[in-house]
Amino acid sequence: MSEIADYVENAVNQWQFARSAVKQKSSIIREILKDSSKPGVINFGGGLPAPELFPLDLIQQSCTNVMREHGKEALQYSLTVGIEKMREVIAWRYKQQGVDVTTNEIQITGGAQQGLDVIGRVFIEPGAVVLTETPTYLGALQAFSFYGVKYVSVATDGDGAIPEDVEIKIKEHKPRFLYLVSTFQNPTGITISESRREQLVEIAKKYNCPIVDDNPYGEIRFDGEDVTSLKAIGKEYVIQLGTFSKLISPGLRIGWIASNPHVAPIIERMKQAMDLHTNSFSQYVIADFAAAGHLDKHIELIKAEYGKKRTFMLDMLKKYFSDKATWTTPEGGLFLWLKLADHISATDMLADAIKAKVAYVPGKFFYSAEQDDSTMRLNFCNATEENIEEGIKRLASVVNSIS
Ligand SMILES: Cc1ncc(COP(=O)(O)O)c(C=O)c1O
C-alpha cells in the first residue's frame, strides 16, 4: 500500500498544477472548525447559525410538498438563472423592503460564497484592484484572491467605510469595485451609517465604480433603527449578494446576486460555466417554505433568539473581560469583534485557547493589508447561554495567563 502511496505522491509532485490552485490557501476558519469539533470545545469561531433553531419539521413538510407538486422539475436540470418561483420570492421580499429589484436582475447562486466567486470571474483579472473595508470578510478575500486581485483597504471606523478615504483610493487605484459588508458586518458586527451610505453611493456614481454589497445579515436586526439598503439608494450601481444561509439554513446552499439588467446576463454566463445551475430541489423547498409564510416568522424567531444571545455574551464580556478588552455592540447579525491589549497576539494565543477548550477566529485573517493581531471575531449565536458563559470564562483565563 505504502509503495503505491509513494508512487502516487511522486507522480503528483511532478504534475504541472495551475499557479492559482497551488497558491490558494485553506480558510483558517475551516481549520479552526476541525479543531473546535473536538469534544468539549466551545466554538465561537465558525459562522454557524444556531442548530436548535433550524425549522426541521417545516422544511420536511416543504420537501414533501415539493416532491408531490414539483417532483419532476425539482429533480431535473433547470435554468442557470434559477427557478422562477425562487426568484419571485426574492424579488417580492425586496419590494416589501422598499427595494425595486425585478426577477430578471436576480441570479440564484450556491450560497453567497459562490456569488463572490462569480463576481470575481466577472470583474477580476490579475492585478485588478478591489477596495475592501478594514477588516473585511475572509471568505471574500479568499474568493477574489484566486483571480489575482490586488487589494487596497479603505479606512473604516464604527460607522463603516470612511467615504473620504474611499474617494481618494478610487481616484488613485481605479478599482473594479468597492466590496462592502454593509450591515452587521462579518467580522465586526458594524453597520454603515445612513449618511455614509448616501455618501458612498454618490462617490460610486461620480467615479462609475460599482459597489458590491455582501449582505447575509441585513434582515437579522434585533436592536436599533433600520438603515436604508445600499441597493435601494444606489440601484444599478449596487450589486447585492444575499443568502438564505443565516435566515434558514446554510446546508440548503441557496443565495443570490441582485445586479442590474446589463450585468445580469454576464453573471449568468459565468455561473453557467461553473455548475450549469444551483440545486433546484433546495430552491423549490425554500420557495415553498416562504410561500407558506414560514420564512418571515422564522426570521422573527432568529432575531429574538440571537438578540438574547448577543446581550448575554455582552454581559459575560463585561463580567470577565471588563479591564482586558474592548468590543463592538452589534445591533444584529452573528458576530462581535474583540480587541485585546496591543501586545497580545490572538493568533499565538489560539493554541492555548483550544487547549482550554474554547475557539475563536484571530482577527488578523480578516485584513487585506496591515493587520491588527490583537483582535478576534466571536460568534454569539451558535453556543447555548451556558456555553457562552463557560467559553468567555475560559477565554478570559487564557488571556490572564499570558498578560
Ligand atoms: C459576508 C459573508 N458573505 C458570504 C458568506 C457565505 O455565505 P453562504 O453560506 O451563503 O455561502 C458569509 C458567511 O458567513 C458571510 O459572512
The ligand as a MOL file (V3000), in Angstrom:
LIG
                    3D

  0  0  0     0  0            999 V3000
M  V30 BEGIN CTAB
M  V30 COUNTS 16 16 0 0 0
M  V30 BEGIN ATOM
M  V30 1 C -20.1780 38.3560 4.4990 0
M  V30 2 C -20.4150 36.9580 4.0690 0
M  V30 3 N -20.5060 36.6750 2.7660 0
M  V30 4 C -20.7310 35.4360 2.3260 0
M  V30 5 C -20.8690 34.3740 3.1970 0
M  V30 6 C -21.1090 32.9990 2.6590 0
M  V30 7 O -22.4510 32.6720 2.8510 0
M  V30 8 P -23.1330 31.3930 2.1960 0
M  V30 9 O -23.3010 30.3940 3.2760 0
M  V30 10 O -24.4250 31.8990 1.6940 0
M  V30 11 O -22.2650 30.9000 1.1030 0
M  V30 12 C -20.7730 34.6030 4.5740 0
M  V30 13 C -20.8790 33.5020 5.5170 0
M  V30 14 O -20.5590 33.5510 6.6650 0
M  V30 15 C -20.5460 35.9310 5.0150 0
M  V30 16 O -20.4520 36.2370 6.3060 0
M  V30 END ATOM
M  V30 BEGIN BOND
M  V30 1 1 1 2
M  V30 2 1 2 3
M  V30 3 2 2 15
M  V30 4 2 3 4
M  V30 5 1 4 5
M  V30 6 1 5 6
M  V30 7 2 5 12
M  V30 8 1 6 7
M  V30 9 1 7 8
M  V30 10 2 8 9
M  V30 11 1 8 10
M  V30 12 1 8 11
M  V30 13 1 12 13
M  V30 14 1 12 15
M  V30 15 2 13 14
M  V30 16 1 15 16
M  V30 END BOND
M  V30 END CTAB
M  END
